[in-house]
Amino acid sequence: MNEQNTNQAFPVMSESPVQLDVNTYTKFINAFGPWEYTGWTDESMSWKETCYIGDWSPLPTFHVKGPDALKFFSVLGVNSLAKFDIGQAKHFIMCNEDGKVISESILMRFAEDELLLISCIPWPIYVWQSGKYGKFDIMITDMGGKRFVFQVQGPNSLYLLEKLTGESLRDIGFMRFRKTRIKDYEVVILRQGMAGEIGFELQGPAEYGIEVYSAVLEAGREFGIRRLGERTKMVNHVEACFPTIVTDYLPAVFGEREKGYFDTFMNADTLAYMKMGGSNDSRNPADYCRSPIELGWGKNIRFDHEFIGREALEKEAKNPRRNMVTLVWNPEDVLDTFASFFKKDDTYQFMEFPRNLLGCVHADKVLKDGRLVGFTTSRCYSYYFREMISLCTLDVDLCRSGTEVTVIWGEPGTRQKEIRATVAQAPYKKDNRRIDLAGLPDQL
């Protein structure tokens, strides 16, 4: 492993070391990351059996400071901020006036008037600058390229990081954060769990990201650590049910009321990440927008404050049409699509393993007795379950586990395949994120 990054025209993720044992890269946001390290099947077992380190540093990040910071986010998001402690983080959801999700992110409160928003399109900047939804005494700073964001996830992540930091981390509650030290560097450690397991996120200034990453990787060898490649990175989003922007839905910025934002912030680079595919006939971007309720985030909505999209979501909450489930695809039908590649007839559309590349909402129609009842996204082969699964926004009366539906596989105008599928709970994998750390053994 090379411990230094070099200046290259090829924009690799600069916050972590260049990996000389990797030959293939793929784009993640505005940088390129290794496709896989030890193989995607090996890497996909890491968060169930040992742990991994993954680099999410290219995620858009915004620092917000000022006396109106909390008021600003209260207007922006569906979440209640009535109880939001310093040192707490929230899964923060922002909608347009129609109640469709524009962006969702992690919102961290560092002080009374200081917050950090991670993984978010520039919608907050537009709301602040335009004054469309009020005037706010704040300052927003784009932190892109200035911070490292590393995930360390899996059952061994606690033991690894406790040994590395030299202190107990069991005081950190779920979605809480504080400072710690790795080697000579102060880092912020957030307990979350994007893999549906015990997990932490390490954050700090980009200039010492390489040193922190290398220290975690070196200390993690005795704990079975794996480096998580881009090919495997999004598998846990399906197993643990984390719908993702420009993968499971498009940001709701295509309406007339969002034209100011669209004209200001959308360009060829961002639009390149908003492609549409699958058996859904429409190529109208607005048809790929979803509400928080459709994405399974209804529990995050609180009507104790005024926020953008409140009126629309109040109506939907009283009579929801669709919700989020997991679909388990029939293995015989799936195998038939692969078998077509060894026959002289027309082939079915290929199913990339373990899932499709980022940068396209691949939405397939879901039928019940010939009637359109929803759309499925993020088709993914889970090596852990040895099943093809997907997320699905489905009519609420069909959301019971065991319900049988049909997925239409294949782009319009191509040979299509009806694939039987069974409704299952979401998340599909047992959610272990909130395990009481105090009850775990002191060491492995």
C-alpha positions, 0 to 999 in steps of 0.5 A: 500500500502506498501511503502517499497520494501524488498529483495526477490528472486522474482525480482519485479520492485524495483523503485516503492513500492511493492503493497500488494493488487496485487496477480498476476505479469507478466514479463516486461523486466528483472523484474516483475510488477503487472498484474492489480490493479483495473481491466484492463477495469477501468485502460484502461479508465484512460488516456481518463478520468483522469490519470494514473501512470505506471512504465517503469523503467526496460527499457534499458537506456544508458548514452552517453557523449563525444565530438563526442556524437552528431556525433555518434547519427547522424551516428546511426539514421535516424533522423536529428540532425541538430536542436536538442536543449539541453532540447529536446527529439526525437523519435530516430530510428536506422536501419541496412544497409538494412533499417530495424529497429534495435531499436527505443527509446527516445533520450534526450539531456542534454548538448552539449556532453551529451545524454540519450537513453531510451528503446534501445537494446545494438546496440549503444554499439556494434557500438561504440566498434566495430568501424565498422561505425567509431571511436567516442570519447565518453563513454557509460554507462549502466544505467540499474537499476539506474534510475526510469522512471514513466509515468503520462498520461491523461487529469488530469496529468497536474493539478496533477503534477502542484499541486505536484511540486508547479509550472506551467509546461506549459512552457514545449513544446512537447518532451521537458524536464527540472528539477523540484522538487517533495517533496525533490527530483529533478526529470527530467520531460519530456512532451511526450504522450505514451497514445496519451494524455497530458502526462509526464515522470518522471525520476531520480535516482532509490534510491528515486523512491519509494518516488516519485512514492508514492508522485504522487499516493497520490497527484493523488487521488483527480484527479482520478489517477489509477495505470497502470498494465501490462495487460493494459499497451500496450493497448494505444500502439494500440489505439495511434499507437506506434508499439513496438519492440518484439511485432510488429516487431523483431530487425533486427539483424539476418543478416550476417552483424549483426553477430558480434552484435548477437554473442556478445549481444544475449543470452537465455534471450534476445532470449526468448523475440523474439518468433513468432506466429500467422497465418504467416507461417514463423518462420524465425526471419528476416521475422518479421523485418520492415523498419521505413516506414512500421511502419509508421515512414517515417516522421522521416527519413531525408536524410540530413546526412549519417546514417546506412541504408540510401541507402536502405531507399532512395530506399524504400522512392521513391517506398514504398510497405507498410505502417501502418494502424489500422484494425477494426475487424468485431465483429460477426466474433470475437464473433464466435471465442469465441462461439467455446469454447462452442461447441463440435467442435474444438475451434479457437485459444483463443483471450486473453483480452485485448491483447496478452502477451508481448514477442511475435510478433503475426503476422497474415496474411492479405488478399485481394481477396485471395492475401497476402497484409500485416500482422497485429500485436498487436490485442487488445480489446479497452474497450474505443471503444468497438472494436477489433482493431490491427496495420497493415503493409499493401500494400500502395494501400489499406491504404485508410480508409474503405477498407475491408480486411480479417485477417487469425486468428489461428496458422498454422496447427490449425483451422483457421478463416477468420475475416473480417476487415476494414482499419482505420486511425492510430492512431485510437484514436484522438491524443491529445499529442500536446495540447497547455497547455497555453490554458487550465484552471488554474485548474479543 
